[in-house]
């Protein structure tokens, strides 16, 4: 019985030592290391942003850029001035998958309509066009030929032989309502000096 107790004690000690050694060995060889989880990229200056959107004015759809219609999403470099500044501010901090709406009053969009940007021109300046009608758009060149800008016909007075052209942006004076989906946000590619990428 004493022998049995000694054997049990020895076996118990051996087993405990073996368990302790195995546990110690397993802890060091199978230690889990968690990879750092990075936060999703957020829209900010210098990020390439891809988005789909719907633009409405007075509740009427003016433009849709959507995969549903087979359009490629709009991609731009945030902070480059390609978008209206107020829309860029609304996009700031958003992540891929986010949807939001932004309403831009005229002063945050294309401004109010400026009557000084409307002028009467002789109808014969549109001589190559069969029928000149209000709503038509043309590309007009400055007198020195160095600038070209879009003009819209807003009035045709055939009796007096003049046409009113307007160089205001077509969306001037309107409140713009955007529904935006951020498709992707990524870093701009790194560029090196002397042609290295």
C-alpha positions in Angstrom: 0.0 0.0 0.0 2.9 2.3 0.8 4.3 1.2 -2.5 1.0 1.9 -4.3 0.8 5.3 -2.7 4.4 6.0 -3.7 3.7 4.8 -7.3 0.6 6.9 -7.5 2.5 9.9 -6.2 5.3 9.3 -8.7 2.9 8.7 -11.6 0.9 11.8 -10.5 4.1 13.8 -10.4 5.3 12.5 -13.7 2.0 13.1 -15.3 1.8 16.6 -13.9 5.4 17.3 -15.1 4.6 16.0 -18.5 1.4 18.0 -18.7 3.2 21.1 -17.6 6.0 20.6 -20.2 3.5 19.9 -22.9 1.4 22.9 -22.0 4.5 25.1 -21.9 5.7 23.7 -25.2 2.3 24.2 -26.9 2.0 27.8 -25.6 5.3 28.8 -27.3 4.9 26.9 -30.5 1.2 27.7 -31.2 0.9 31.2 -29.9 -1.7 33.2 -31.8 -0.7 36.6 -33.0 -3.5 38.8 -34.2 -2.9 40.8 -37.3 -3.7 44.5 -36.9 -7.1 45.3 -38.2 -7.0 48.4 -40.4 -9.9 50.8 -40.5 -11.6 51.3 -43.8 -10.2 54.0 -46.0 -12.1 57.3 -45.5 -12.6 60.0 -48.1 -10.1 62.7 -47.6 -7.7 64.9 -49.6 -5.4 62.9 -51.8 -7.7 59.8 -51.9 -9.2 58.4 -55.1 -12.9 58.1 -54.7 -15.3 56.2 -56.8 -19.0 57.0 -56.6 -22.5 56.6 -58.1 -25.0 59.4 -57.8 -28.4 60.8 -58.8 -28.8 64.6 -59.2 -32.2 66.2 -58.9 -33.3 69.8 -59.2 -36.8 70.7 -58.0 -37.5 67.0 -57.5 -36.9 66.2 -61.1 -34.0 63.9 -62.0 -31.3 65.7 -64.0 -28.6 63.1 -64.1 -28.0 59.6 -63.0 -24.6 57.9 -62.8 -25.4 54.3 -61.8 -24.4 50.7 -62.4 -28.1 50.0 -62.9 -28.0 52.1 -66.1 -24.8 50.6 -67.2 -22.7 53.7 -66.3 -19.2 53.5 -65.0 -19.0 55.1 -61.6 -17.4 58.5 -61.4 -13.8 58.4 -60.1 -12.0 61.5 -59.0 -9.1 62.7 -56.8 -10.6 64.2 -53.6 -9.4 67.8 -53.1 -8.5 68.3 -56.8 -11.4 70.7 -57.4 -13.1 68.4 -59.9 -16.3 68.4 -57.8 -18.2 71.3 -56.3 -16.5 72.2 -53.0 -19.7 71.7 -51.0 -20.2 68.2 -52.4 -16.5 67.4 -51.5 -17.2 68.6 -48.0 -20.2 66.3 -47.7 -18.1 63.4 -48.9 -15.3 64.0 -46.3 -14.9 61.1 -44.0 -17.2 58.7 -45.8 -16.2 55.1 -46.4 -17.0 52.6 -49.2 -20.6 51.4 -49.1 -21.9 54.6 -47.4 -25.0 56.2 -48.9 -26.0 59.8 -48.2 -28.0 62.7 -49.5 -26.6 66.3 -49.8 -28.6 69.4 -50.7 -26.6 72.3 -52.2 -28.3 75.7 -52.4 -27.3 77.8 -55.4 -24.7 79.7 -53.4 -22.9 76.4 -52.7 -23.4 75.1 -56.3 -23.3 77.2 -59.5 -24.4 80.5 -58.0 -27.5 82.5 -58.8 -28.3 83.3 -62.4 -26.5 86.5 -63.5 -28.4 88.6 -66.0 -25.1 90.2 -67.1 -24.2 86.8 -68.6 -27.1 87.0 -71.0 -26.9 89.0 -74.2 -28.7 89.7 -77.4 -27.0 88.7 -80.6 -28.1 89.0 -84.2 -30.0 85.9 -85.4 -27.8 85.7 -88.5 -24.9 84.6 -86.3 -26.7 81.2 -86.3 -27.0 81.2 -90.1 -25.8 77.6 -90.5 -28.7 76.3 -88.3 -32.0 75.5 -89.9 -34.2 76.3 -86.9 -32.9 78.1 -83.8 -35.0 77.4 -80.7 -34.9 78.3 -77.0 -33.1 75.6 -75.0 -30.5 74.8 -77.7 -26.9 74.9 -76.7 -23.9 76.0 -78.8 -20.2 76.3 -78.3 -19.3 80.0 -78.7 -15.8 81.4 -79.2 -14.6 84.7 -77.7 -13.8 87.5 -80.1 -10.1 86.8 -79.8 -10.7 83.1 -80.4 -8.8 82.1 -77.3 -11.8 80.9 -75.2 -14.7 78.7 -75.9 -17.8 78.5 -73.7 -21.2 76.8 -73.8 -24.1 79.2 -74.4 -27.8 78.4 -74.3 -30.4 80.0 -76.3 -33.0 81.4 -73.9 -35.1 83.5 -76.3 -35.6 83.8 -80.0 -37.2 86.9 -81.4 -37.7 86.3 -85.1 -39.6 89.6 -85.7 -36.7 91.7 -84.5 -34.0 89.3 -85.7 -32.3 88.7 -82.4 -31.5 85.7 -80.1 -30.8 85.9 -76.4 -27.8 83.7 -75.4 -27.0 82.8 -71.8 -23.5 81.8 -70.6 -24.7 81.0 -67.0 -24.1 77.4 -66.1 -27.3 75.5 -66.9 -27.7 74.6 -63.2 -27.2 78.2 -62.0 -29.9 79.4 -59.7 -31.0 75.9 -58.8 -30.8 73.9 -55.6 -29.0 70.6 -56.3 -30.1 67.4 -54.5 -27.6 64.6 -54.6 -28.1 61.0 -53.6 -24.6 59.5 -53.4 -23.2 56.0 -52.9 -19.5 55.7 -52.2 -18.3 52.7 -54.2 -14.6 52.8 -53.3 -11.9 54.8 -51.5 -8.3 54.2 -52.2 -4.9 55.8 -51.8 -3.5 57.7 -54.7 -0.6 55.8 -56.4 2.8 56.7 -55.2 4.9 58.6 -57.7 8.6 59.0 -57.6 10.8 61.6 -59.1 12.6 61.4 -62.5 10.0 59.1 -64.0 10.0 56.4 -61.3 6.7 55.1 -60.2 
